[in-house]
Amino acid sequence: MIKTALTDMLGIKYPIIQAGMGPFSNNHLAAAAANAGVLGLHSTSGIGFGAVGGIHEHFVKTAGADMGDDHPTILRKLFRQTHNATKDAGGIWGLNVMVSGADHE
């Protein structure tokens, strides 16, 4: 355990933040990182908003959701899955939210 202002503020063991790495689904990585004592972050860009190819489908399936689910339901299932995966270890996790999905020319 390394004690810093960041570890105190977030309640993590090590001053490391695992990035969201979107648009790919990384929910299992985020839970594993959280359980290891760092801040695990989920990528949310694969949930929609222009996700191409099979990215959205992969995000939905790894969240334990169904393709017919709306965005709030997908996120609720993702949160439940992550909570269940981290509750015993007390892992700290969060969301990496894109602030812009606009194309730049």
C-alpha positions in Angstrom: 0.0 0.0 0.0 1.3 3.4 -1.0 -0.3 6.4 0.9 -0.8 9.6 -1.1 -3.4 12.3 -1.3 -4.9 10.4 -4.3 -5.2 7.1 -2.4 -6.7 8.9 0.6 -9.2 10.8 -1.6 -10.3 7.7 -3.6 -9.9 5.0 -1.0 -7.6 2.9 -3.1 -4.3 1.1 -2.1 -2.1 2.3 -4.9 -2.0 5.7 -6.7 -2.8 4.2 -10.1 -5.9 4.9 -12.3 -6.6 2.3 -14.9 -7.9 4.1 -18.0 -11.2 3.5 -19.7 -9.6 2.6 -23.0 -12.8 3.1 -25.1 -14.5 2.4 -27.3 -13.8 -1.2 -26.3 -15.5 -2.9 -23.5 -13.1 -3.3 -20.5 -15.5 -4.0 -17.7 -13.7 -7.2 -16.6 -10.4 -5.4 -16.6 -11.9 -2.5 -14.6 -13.2 -5.0 -11.9 -9.8 -6.8 -11.8 -7.9 -3.5 -11.5 -10.3 -2.4 -8.7 -9.8 -5.6 -6.9 -6.0 -5.2 -7.1 -6.2 -1.9 -5.2 -6.2 0.7 -8.0 -9.1 2.8 -9.4 -10.7 0.7 -12.2 -12.5 2.7 -14.9 -15.1 1.4 -17.3 -15.1 2.8 -20.8 -18.6 3.9 -21.8 -18.1 5.0 -25.4 -18.9 1.5 -26.7 -22.5 1.8 -25.4 -23.5 3.8 -28.5 -23.2 7.2 -29.9 -21.6 6.1 -33.2 -20.0 2.8 -32.0 -19.2 0.9 -35.2 -19.0 -2.7 -36.1 -19.4 -5.1 -33.3 -18.1 -2.7 -30.6 -21.6 -1.9 -29.3 -22.6 -5.6 -29.4 -19.5 -6.6 -27.5 -20.0 -3.9 -24.9 -23.6 -5.0 -24.4 -22.7 -8.7 -24.1 -19.8 -8.3 -21.7 -22.0 -6.1 -19.5 -24.4 -9.0 -19.2 -27.1 -7.1 -21.1 -29.2 -7.9 -24.1 -29.0 -6.2 -27.5 -32.7 -5.0 -27.0 -31.9 -3.3 -23.7 -31.8 0.5 -23.7 -28.8 2.5 -22.5 -29.9 2.9 -18.8 -30.6 -0.8 -18.6 -27.3 -1.7 -20.1 -25.5 0.5 -17.6 -27.5 -0.8 -14.7 -26.6 -4.4 -15.6 -22.9 -3.3 -16.0 -22.9 -1.6 -12.6 -24.6 -4.7 -11.0 -22.0 -7.0 -12.6 -19.1 -4.8 -11.4 -20.5 -4.4 -7.9 -20.8 -8.2 -7.6 -17.3 -8.7 -8.9 -15.7 -6.2 -6.5 -17.8 -6.3 -3.3 -15.8 -9.0 -1.6 -12.5 -7.3 -2.2 -13.9 -3.8 -1.7 -12.6 -2.6 -5.1 -13.1 1.0 -6.1 -14.3 1.6 -9.7 -15.9 4.3 -11.8 -16.8 5.4 -15.3 -14.7 7.1 -18.0 -17.2 9.2 -19.8 -16.4 10.7 -23.2 -17.1 14.5 -23.3 -17.3 14.6 -27.1 -18.1 12.1 -29.7 -18.0 14.7 -32.5 -16.0 14.0 -35.6 -13.1 16.4 -36.2 -12.2 17.4 -39.7 
